[in-house]
Amino acid sequence: MVTSLTLASLLLVLLLCTAGANSSSSSSTPPTKIGNGYRLISLGEIPGGGLVGHLIVNQKNNIYGPDLPHLQLFVKHETEDRLRVHITDAETQRWEVPYNLLPREQPPRLQKTIGRKGKNSVTVSEYSGSELIFSCIADPFGFAVRRKSNGETLFNSSADGSDPFGSLVFKDQYLEISTKLPKDASLYGLGENTQPHGIKLYPNDPYTLYTTDVSAITLNTDLYGSHPVYMDLRNNGGQPSAHAVLLLNSNGMDVFYRGTSLTYKVIGGVFDFYFFPGPTPLGVVDQYTSFIGRPAPMPYWSLGFHQCRWGYHNLSVVEDVVENYKKAQIPLDVIWNDDDHMDGKKDFTLNPNNYPRPKLLAFLDKIHSIGMKYIVIIDPGIAVNSSYGVYQRGIANDVFIKYAGEPYLAQVWPGAVNFPDFLNPKTVSWWGDEIRRFHELVPVDGLWIDMNEVSNFCTGLCKIPKGKQCPTGTGPGWICCLDCKNITETRWDDPPYKINASGLQVPIGYKTIATSAVHYNGVLEYDAHSLYGFSQTVATNKALQGLEGKRPFILSRSTYVGSGKYAAHWTGDNQGTWENLRYSISTMLNFGIFGVPMVGSDICGFYPQPTEELCNRWIEVGAFYPFSRDHANYYSPRQELYQWQSVAESARNALGMRYKLLPYLYTLSYEAHISGAPIARPLFFSFPSYSECYGLSTQFLLGSSLMVSPVLEQGKSEVQALFPPGTWYSLFDMTQTIASKEGSYVTLDAPLHVVNVHLYQNTILPMQQGGLISKEARMTPFSLIVTFPAGATEGAAKGNIFLDEDELPEMKLGNGYSTYVDFYATLTKGTVKVWSQVQESKYALGKGWYIGKIAVLGLDGSGGASALEIDGNPVTGASNIELTATEQKFLGELEDGDDKKKSVMVEVSGLSLAVGKNFAISWKMGTKG
């Protein structure tokens, strides 16, 4: 709880400048440094908390346009763990991310009276909050953010002669600001892009943010989403600390990371910085998602396996796919259609020949009755067709983006299209009505919104050609057939600074909406471009919320800051190559940091054909993506998991384990929803002091303690996996133990059908028995896996589980349809105790869920187990409950270097402990003789 910042908590140190303090020679400025910055001439506290200051330009120039002469600075500790620094034009309102789209506090109104412009002015000020301190230098203006606990500088925009960057630049279409960085800082984020070097940002790689339909196989290029946020992880003498910096700006930008500095070059908007102090990586994401929006609640079935393909030509093919998964005994929850179900590739339609409605409804009745789901694609482009009701209603409601007063014409799959303007409230209502109409036609269970960067097969100002068919209906559908001319006459279409769009500095209107096109209330596409997919996601979520009172599931290709509050994401058009398999892990982990934890890549690659070996290895990774879907291109051979016997075996193995882990994954999705915690995480989230894992991009965690170490290279039957300090247990063979004293690489066997998954010490993992559909898997008995450090004589472990009526819109406790259970275990003086504490027991009791087995790993193996008690009552030999002990095998070094050390797993089976009721079970372990 943050109280208003009074003068007592505000330290303002005002020192008067001398007249010569701002003397600066433009001739000595390197050509890479633009301008001489600004001078702070006033700074003071305002009612309601925060500081407002005024800046005036030191010396104007016209590089990339004239400098704005007067700027307004606003600084506020908005919460105990969020600092905002906002800089804008003091004279005129500028474009910002709409406050109704991403709700947040409004900055103070512009104060156009600049005040005294004398030579003497403020040079230093400090403004302290609970966690962070803001300070600034007056001339040239620069600001710093420090950690209050230890004084560490997290951000410092002041430049000196030795820095490769200059002072603050603020022009209408070019904004530049930089920060110094320590050379050993590890940075993550700034997406969406495919990073060949792994999850850490790599010095001198390009980082351009501008939503673009460029295949994900393109490296170091602006892709489908824009996330101008980075996490900075540092380790000073074994003391790790993390923080994040968000620049909330939707305009195109280049970010230059040089290793010891980072520079933003932005082509519009304002500087609106938010600083999140952490200091743990989980704390950073918690603070970040508290601001941008908590990740959307996901239905249970969405954590099952999904199958899709562009090219399921008719309904019978889809029916065969579902049947073949069943025959192969491979789990499948959701079947998808790309645009094959549509009539002429038009949104919200059905092909009457290939997907006749009566047969489709009968098919959906059949799959719905067993708990399976059905999802279809929607593209934003609405076909220009006078007999098409969706288009007619769109025109009648005036919902489309305009150019010169007419709906902007583009081309996507159906041919000529107009694009809905989701910044217009009327469009949001129209879109919701179209979704409602379509749902009455086909009761789909979710929507897949694609091509929403926005993608256009043409460029510029286009007309429908006369005398020829467009598209022809033959050949690839992405060749532009409209009559188009380039638009370069405006500064919006041809801005003075060229961001590295598509990695080639292409015009920013290339194959998208012309950037001089106009949205609702005169907003330019130039400013709002990267918000298109986000605004469509918000509108789609609102529409689905209004249907049947169910929890929406939306998959969006384009994302922005806050998209995770409404949708899941897949990483777009990848390739069936070993490199793309590796890249998928880094992109997935980045989106967890971005607040979009429900993420995955097309398993086996979107195109071209993967090899059989690659598809084996890919399902072994993809089975552990938060969002797990096989999807392929129209022109690729079929690659469903049953197409190869060997892949089917790997799928049964890996997806079989996923379906046993569904209660754990669903609990992680609940934790994501309430705290932002990523489902899939880099290892440094759990081991921030272990710097060896800071760049690790070939392994990942699910939650805090389940580690996946896949094979990512061709022809390999073993994997070198890094094990942070502690004890790890193989989930597929819990007798296999790795005790890593200080952290080490261990060579693991990994024949073709094996993926290595390990569980860390001090954990209680809830599992079920699996199944072919999540609905049936969800009703099987539970088991608990309890892990102590190997051979422990003392220890403590904990875990939890969240259960609810998973299609209710809200995912929360207290509504009568949910239960939350904390599990605890201790090992003290030879006694093992496992117990639970239940919140909201009614729901779980009503479902009849029970725990049938508890396995405790890592116990001192020098004696047997005896004196079993449940809820304080001794268990007699007449009961069906069995207690068995199995010796565990060690790989790698032992904790204490004692190769004679023994560790056992004790299993208690035959239990019937109600999940919805507190229980306590205990037994004694023998002592060394």
N, C-alpha and C positions, 0 to 999 in steps of 0.2 A: 504494500500500500504506500503510495507516494503522496506525501503531503505537499501543499503548495510551497514553493521555494521562497522563503522570506529573505529579507536583507541580511538576516543573521546567518543564513546558510550560503549566502552569495559573497564571494570574495572578489571584489573588483580592484585591481591594482592599476591605477591610472597614472601613467608617467608621461610628462610632456616631451614631445619631440623637439629637437632643434630644427632650425629652418633647413639645414642641409641634409636631413636624414633621408630624404627621398631622392638625393642626387643619384642619377644613373645615366650612364652613357649608352645611348642606343647603338653607337658604332661598335661597342665592345660585346654586344649581345650576339651569340652564335646564331647562325641562320635557323637552327632548329628551335630556337626560343623566340616566341612570338610575343612582342609587346613587353611592357614594363610593369604590368600588374596594376593593382589598385591601392588606394590609401584609405584606411579606416579613419573617419573623422568624428564619429560619435558612436557611443555604445551605452545602453542603459537597460535597466529592468523594466518590464511592462506589467500591468495588472494581469493576474492569471498565471504569472510565472513565465520565465524565459527572458531572453535578452533580444533587443533589436538594435542593430547597428546600421550605419550607412557608409558606403564606400564610394570614392570617386576615382576615375581612371587617372593614372599618372601621366601617360603620354599616348595619344591616339595613334593608330596606324590603320591601314586598310587591307592588311593581309587577311584574306577570307572575309572581308567586309569590315565596316566601321565598328569600333568598340562601343558598347553601351556605356554612356558616361556615368550613370549613377546606379548603384546596386543596393539592394536591401538584404541585410543579414539577419536571420532569425535562428536563435539557438535555444534549445529547451531539453532538459532532462524529462522526457515524457513519462517514463516510469523509472523504477529503481534500476532497471537493466536495459534501458534504451535511451540513447542520446540522439537528438536530431539536429542537423546543421543544414539550413535551407538558405540558398542564395538565389535571388532573382532580380529582374529589372525593377528599379524603384519607381519608374515612371509609368510603365504599361504592364497590364496583366499578360502573363505568358502562358503558353500551353503547359499543362501538367497532366499526369495520369488522372483521369476523372475521379473525383472524390466519391462519387456514387458507385463506381466500379470497384475501387479498392478503398473501402472506408478507412478514414484516418482523420486526425485532427487538422483543422484548417490553420494555416499560418496567419499571422495578423495582416490586416489590410495594408496596402501600400501607403507609406507615409511620404508623400511627394515633397514635403518641405525638408530639404536636405540638411539645413542647419549651417552653421558657420563653416566657411571654407578656408579658414586661416591656415597658416603654415604649421602652427602647433596643433598636435592631435594626440589621440590615444596611441600608445605603442604596445602595451602588454595588458592583457586581462586574463583572469582565471575565473572559472565558473564551475563549482564543484557539485556533483551529485553523489548518490550512494556508492556507485561503482566507478564512475568515470569523471575525469576532469577535462574541461574544455579550456584551452588557452589560445591566445592569438597575439600576433605581432602586427603593428599598425602599418608599417611602410617598408617594403611592399607587403600588403596584407598576406598573411598566411596563418593557418590555424593548426593546432595539434590536439590530439586526444590521447590522454594518458590513463593508465589504470591507477585507481586511487590506492589500491592495497600496496603496490610496490613502486609506483612512479614510472612504470614501463611505458614508453611511447608506442602507441598502436598506429597512429596516423599522423603525418606531419607534412603539410603542403608547402612549407617554406623552402625556397630554393636558394642555394648559394652558388658561387661561380663554378665550383667543381661538380655540381649536379648536372646530369644529362637533360634536365627539364628546366622550364622557366616558371614564372609566376602565373597566377590566375589570369585566364583569358576569358572574356565573356562578350561574345558578339551575337548577333541575331541567329546566325546559322553555324556558329563554331564556338564551342565551349571547351576549355582545357583546364585541367587541374591534375596535380600529381601528388604522390606521397613517397617519402623515403621508406625503405624496408631494410631490416637486417638481412644480411646475406644468407643466414641459415634458417630463415622463416620458410615454412612449407605452406604453399597456397593451393586452394582447391576451389573449383566453381567456375564462374564466368562462362556460361554455356548458352545455347546448346551447341556443342561441336564434338567431333570424333577426334579424340586425342591419342595419337600414336605412342606417346611417351608414358601413358598411364594417367592415374588420377591427379598427380601433382601437376600444377601449372609449370610449364617449361620455359625458361628464359628465352626471349626473342622469338618464340612461336607467336603467330598472329592470333588475336582474340577479337573477332568482330561479332557484334551483336545486332542482328537485323533478321527478322523471321523470313526464311527463304525455303522454297521447295527445291533443295539440292539434296541428292542422294546422300545418305549417311556414310556411304563408302568414301566420300570426299573428305580428306583429312584437313584439320585446322581451318575449317571454313564455317561461316555463319550458317547454321542449319535451321530447324523448324521452330525453335523456341528462343526467347530472349530472357536471360536471367543475369542481370548486372549485379551479382552478389558474389563475394568470395569469403572463404573461411581461411584464417591465418593461424597456423599452429606453430608454436615455438617451444623450445625446450632449453631452459637456462639452468645448467648444472643439475639436470635430472628433475627439474620442476617444470612440468608442461603447462601451457596455458593456450587457450584458443579464443579467438574473437571473430566476428564477422562484420563486414562493411557492405551495405546495400546502397547503391546509387539508384534511387527510384526515378527512372527516366525512360520513356518509351521510344525515344528517337534513336536512329541508327548511331552506332558508336564503334570506334576502334579502341581497344585497351592494350596498351603496350606494357608488358611485364619484362623488366630487364634484369631481374634477380635482386637488385638493390633498390629498385624503384618501380612504381607503377603509375602510368599516365592514362587518363581518360581524354579522348578527343570525340566530342559529341556534336551532332549537327542540329541541335535544337533543344527546346525545353528549358529546364532549370537544373541547378545542382540541388538535389534533395537527398542528403546523406543520412543514413541511420546506422548507428554503431551499437553492436550487441556484444557485451563483454565476456560472455561465457561464465567461468573460464574453462569449463569442460566442453568437448565437442557436442555432447548431448545437450548441455545447457545452452549452447549457441543456437542449435536448431529449435529448441524449446522457445527461446526468446524471439527468434526470427518468425516462427509460425504463429506465435502469439500475436504478432503484428500483422502478418500477411494473410492469416487465416489458417486454421488447423486443417490437416488433411481430411478429405471426405470420408465418411463412414462407408465401408464396403460391405455388400452382402456376402454371406458365407460362400455361396456358390462361385463367386468371382475368383476365389482362391483355388478353385479347381482348375483342371486343364481345359484349354480352349483350342479348337481347330478351325482354321479358316483357309480359304484359297480364293484368289481372283481367277475365276474360270470354272466354277461349279455351274455348268451350263443350264442344268435343269434340276428340278426338285428330286428326281430319282437318284441323281448323283449324290446329293446331300444325304438322302436316306441311306444310300449304300455306305457312305462314309461312317455314319453313326453305327450302322450294323457291323461294319468291319472292325471298328474299335472294340465293339462288344465281343465279337468272335475272337479277336486277338487278346482279349482280357487286359486291355490297356485302359486306364481311367480316362473318362471324358465327361465334362460337365456342360460345356457350351459349344454349340455349333454356330458358325458365322457365315453370312453372305457378304461378299464384296458387292459390286454393282450388278451382278448377274441376275438378281431377282427383279431388277427395275425394268420398266417399259421404256425403251429408248434411253436408258441411263438417266432418267429423270427422277429426282428426289420424290419420295413419298408415293411411289407408284409400284405396281406389280406387273410383271410380264404375263399377259393372260395365257400365253401358250406354254412357256417353260416353267412358270410358277403359278398355275391356276389357283385362285384363292380357295376354293373348296378343298382341294387336295392339300394345300399348304396348311390350312386350318386343321385338317385331320391329322397331319403330321405333328403340328404343334400340340394338339391335344394329347397325342401319344407320348411325346417326349416330356411335356409338362407333367404328365401323370406320374412319371418316375423321378421327377426332380431336375431334369435337364432344362437348359435355357437356350434362347435363340436371340442373336444380335445381328443387326444389319448396319450398313454404311450409309451415311448422308454426307454429301459434299455441299459446300455453301452456295455454289453457282446454281441459279435457278434458270432452267431452259427458257429462252425467249420463244414462246409458242402460244399463239392466240387461243388455241383450243385446250390449253393446259391450265386446269383450275388453280394450281398453286401459283402460277405466274399471274393469272388474271387477278387473283385476290391480292397478290403482292403489288401489282400496279395500282389497283383500286385503293390500297392503303398507303401508297407512296413510301415503300419501305426500302428502296434501293439506293445505293451510293450513286452520286450524280457527277457528271462532267458537263459543264456549260449548260446546266439546268435539265439535262436528260439523263436517264439511267445509264451508267457507264457500261459499255459493251465489252465483253471478254469472251474467251473460249475455254471451255473445259470439256469433260467427257461427252455431254449431250450435244455439243456444238456451241452456238452462241448463247451466252448466259448474262444475267445481271447478278450483282452481288448484294445480298441484304446488308443493311447498315445496322449492326447490333448496338450502336450507340443511341439509336432512336427508340424511345419507349414504344412507339407504335409497332416497330419491327419485332420487338420482344413479344408483344401480344400476338401479332400475326404468326410468328414462328411457333409459339405455344399452341395456337389453334391448329396449325398444320400438323404438328406432332400428335395432337389429340385426334385429329381426323385419321391420320395414318394408323394410330394405335387401335382405332375402332376397325380399321381394315385388316390389320395384322397385329396381334397382341405380342409385339416384340418385348424382350426383357431388358433391353439396354440399347444405347445408340453409340455408333462409332462415327466421330466427326473427323473427316480427313480433308486434305487439300486446303486447310484454313490458315495458310501463312499470309496472304492468300495466294494460291497458285493460279496462274493464267498461262495458257499455251501461246498466247500472243503478247505483244508489247505495244504500248502506245494507244493512239486513238483509232478505233476500228469501226468498220461498217460491215453489215452482212453483204456478201458479194451477190451481184445480180447475174443470173444466167448459169450458175454452177452450184452443185450440191456441196454443203459444208456442214459436217465432215462427209467424206465420200462413203464411209461405211466399210472401206477396205484399208488394209495397212494399219500401222500404229495410229491410235487415236489422238496422239499428242502433237501432231504437226499442225501448225497454225494455218487455217484456210480462210480466215477473214481478210478483208482488205484493210490494212493498217498503215499508219504513218507514225513516225516517232514524234514525241512531244519533247522539245528541248527549249522552248522559248521562255519558260518561267524558271525562276531561281529555285522553285520547289522540285522541278524535274531535273535540274542541272545545278545542284548546290555548289558553292565555291570549294568546299572541302569534300574530297571523294573518299568515303569509307571503303574498306577493302571488301566490298560486296561480292559474294560468291567466290571469294579468294582471288578475284581478277579485276577488282575495281570496276565492275560493270555498273551501268546506270542503276540507281536505286529503284527505278520503275520497271526494270527488266523482268519480263514474265511474271508480273504481278499487277496490281491496280496502279494506274498512273498516279504519281505522288501529288499531282495538283488536283486530283479528284476531291470531291467534297462530301463530308459526312453531315449528319444532323448538327444544326446550330452553327454551320460554317466551319466545322473542324476539318482540317486538311488531312488527307491520307498520309501526307509527309510526316505528320506528327503521330497519327494514330495507327500507322501500319502494323507495328509489332503487337498491337492489342487486339487484332482482329480475331484470332483463335480464342483468346481469353474471353472476349466479349461474347462470342458465339457459345463458348462453354457455359458461361453464366446463364445465358438465355435458355440453353438446352437443359441445364440442371433445373432451372425454375419450371420449365414445362413438364419435365418428368416428375418433379415433386407433386405436381397437381394431378397426376394420374394414379388412381387406385391407392393412394397413400402409401406407396412403396419406396424403399430406399433406391435412389437412382444409381445406375451404373453407366458411366460415359467414358469412352476412350477418345482422347484428342491427340492429334499429331502436333499441332502448334500450341505452345504454352507460353505463359508469362508469369511474372511474380504474382503468386496467389492462385494459380490454376489448380494446384493440388487440393484446394478447398472444394472443388467441384468435380474433378475428373482424375482418371488414371491416364497414363501415357505409355506409348510404345515408341521405340527409338527410330522408327521409320524404315526407309528402304535400304536394308543392309544386303550384304552379299554372302553367298555360301562359301566363305573362305575361312581358313584358320585365323587369319589376322582379324577378321570381323568378329569371330567368336571371342577373341581376346578383348577387342575394343568394347564389346557389349558390357563387360564387367565395369569398366570405368564410367561409361555413360550411366549405367544403372546406379552406381554409387553416387555420382554427382546429383542425380535427381532426388535421391534421399536427402541430400543437403539442401536442395532447392525447395523442399517441402512438398514433393510429389513422390511419396514412397511407393505407390502402386505402379510399378514400372517394369518393363521387360523388353526384350528384343525378339524379332521374328526368329523362332527356333528353326535351325537348319538353314537360315538365310532366305531372304525374299527372292533373290535371283543370283546367279543362274543355278544350275543343279549342284547340290552339295554331293560330295562323295559319301559312300556308305559309312566309312570310318568317321568322317566329320559329323555326320548326323547322329551317330552313336554318342560321340563326345558332347555334341551340342545339347542333346536332351538331358545328359548328365549335369550340365550347367543349368539349362533352362528349366528343369524340374524344380530348381531352387530360386529362380527369379520370383519376385513378389507377384508379377503378372506373367503367367506362363501360357504362351500361345505359339502354335506352329502356323505359319502363314507363308504362302508362296505366290509368285507372279504367274500371270496368265500364260506367259511364254515358257515357263519352266516345267520340267517333267513333274509328275505327282511326287510328293514327298511326305504324305501322311506317315505317321510313325510305324504303321503296320506294313508299309511297302517293302521293307527289308526284314527278314526274320531276325537278323542280329540287332537291328535298331529296336524292333519290338521287344526283344529281351532286355535291352538296356532301359527302354521306356517302362516296362513292367517293374524293373528294379528301382529306378530313380523316382518315377511317379508313384510307385507303390509306397516308397518312404515319404514322399510329399503328402500323400493322403493320410498317412499315419500322423504326420506332423500338423495336420490342418488345425487342431485346437490351439496349437502353439502359434501358428501363423495368424490365426484369427485374433488371438490375444495381442500379438504384435500390431495388428491393424487397429485394435482398440487403443493401444498405447500411442500409436501414431496419431490417432484422432484426438486424443486428449492432451498430448504433449509434443507432437511433431516428430517423435523418435522415428528415425528411418527403420523400415523393415529389414532391408539389406544395408549393411554398413561396412565401411572400411575397418580394418582391424584396429586402427588407432583410436576408434571410438571407445573400445574397451581397454585398450592398452596405450594410453596417451604418453606414458613416460618411456615406452619402449620404441625408441626412434628408428630402430631397424624396420619397423612396419610402416613408416610414414609414406613411403612411395609404393607400397605393395599393391599391385593391381591385378594379380593372378589368383588371389584368394579373397574370400569375403565372409562376413558374419551375417547370420540371420539372428536378429536380436542381439543380446549382449554376449552370448556364449556358445552358439552353434556355428562351427566353422566349416566352410565348403572349400575343398582344395582339389580342383578338377584338373584333368589332363587337357592341355590347350595346344598341343603340338602333334603333328602327324607322326605316326609310327611309334609312339611312345607307350610303354606299358608300365611305367613308373613315373612318379612325380616328386619333385623336390619341394617340400612344403615347409614354410616357416611356422614354428610353434613358439608363440610367446611364452614367457616363464609360467610354469605351473603344470598341472596334470590334465591331459586330454584323453578322452575315451572314444573309440570308434563307435559310431552309432549303428553300423551294420554288423559289427562283432564286438560287443561290449566287453569281451575279455581282453581285447587289444588296448594296451595302455601306452601312452607316451608321456614320460615325466621329463620335463625340460626345466633344468635348474635355472639357467640364466637366459633362456631363449635360444633356439637353434634350428637349423634346417635339418629335416629328416627325410630320407628317401622312403617313399611309400609305394608298395605294390599297387598297380592300377591296371590290371588286364582290361580288355575292351569293355566289359559290362560292369566295371567297378568304378564308382565315384567315392572318394574319401570324404566323409563327413564326421567331424569330431565334436564332442561336447566337453566344455570346460568344467573344471572343478567348482564346487560350491553352488551348484545349480540343481534345481528340480524342474525337470522337463515333463510336461503332460503330453501324453500320446494316446491315440486310439488304434484300432486294428486295421484301419484302412478300408478300401472298397473301390468300386468302379465309378461311383457317383458320390459327390460330397454328402448328399442327403442321406444315403445309406451308411456311409462311413461315420457320419456324425452320431449315429445311434448305437455304435458298438461300444463295448466296455473300454474304460480308460486304464492306462497304466502310468505310473510315475517312475521316472528315472532320476535317482538322487546321486550326485557325484561329490565325493570328498577327495582331497589330495591323496595320491596313492599311498597306501600303507598307513593312513592316518590313525592316530590314537585320539586326536581331538579335532573337531571340525564343526562347521555350520554351513547349511545350504538353504536356499530359498528359491521359490518360483511362484507363478500365479496362473490363473486362467480366467478368462472372461467369456461368458455364455449369454446369448440373448436371442430374441425372436428377430432373426437377422434381416428380415425385409421391412421391418418398421423404419420409418424415415430417420429417427434419431437413434444414436448408438450411445446409450447412457445407462447408469444405474438409477433406481428410484421410480421406474415407471411400471413396476410389477411384472415386467417381461425380460428380466435380466438377472444374472447372478455373477458375483465376483468372489473368487476364492484365493486366499494367500496360503501357500504351502511352506512349511518350515521343517528343517531337519537338523538335529544336533548329534554329535558323537562326543560323549563325556564320560571319562572313567569307565570305558568298556561298554557303556549303554548307548544304543542307537535309538533315537526317538524321531518319529515323523508325525507331524500333525497339521491340521488345517484350521483356518479361520474363515468362515463364510459370511459374506454380506449378501443380503437379499436372497434368502434360501429358497423362497417359494417357487421360482421359475425352474431351477434345476431339479428340485424334488418332484415337480409335476411332470418333468420329462423322464424321470426314472434313471438318470445317468448314475453309473456307479464305477468305482475303481476296483478292478479285478486283480491287479498285480502291482507290487512295488519292488523295484530293483535298486539296491544301494551299492554303489561302486566305490572302490578305493579303500575298503576296510582293512585294518591290520589282519594279515592272514595267518597269524600264529595259533589260532584256536577256532573252534566252531561257534555257531550261533544257538542260543537257547533262551528259555524263559520268555517266550513271546506273550505279549499282552496287547489286547485291543480295548481301548477306552477303559483301561485299568483292570480289565478282567483277564485272567490267565486263559490261554488257548490250550485246550486239552487234545490229546491224541485222537480223540473221536471225531474231531472236526475235519473238514475237507481242506483246511489250510495247510500248505506245505512250506517248509523253510529249507532252501537249498543254498549251498555255498560253492562257488566255482573260482578256481585260482585264475588270476589274470596274468597275461603275458606282457612283457615290457619291450618297447622299441625305444632306442635313444637312451640318453643318460638318466640315471635315477636321481631323485631329489637329493639324497645324501651321499650319493656315490657308493652305496652299499649294495653290491650285486646280489646279496643273499636276501634282500628285503622281499617280503611277500605282500601281495595285495589280493583281496578276494572281492567278488561280487556276491552279495546275498540277495536272493529273490524270495519274496513272500507271495505265493500265488494262491488261488482259490478264495480270494477276498471278495467281499460284497459291501464295500464302503460307499455309502451314498455321497455323491459329489456335493449335494446341497446341504450336507449336515457336517458339523464339526466332528472330526475324529482324531484319535491319538493312538499310535501303534508303536510299540517299543520291544526291544529284545537285548540280550546281553551277548557280547562277543567274548570268547575265551581269552585268557591272558597267556603270555609267554611262559613256557615251562622252563 
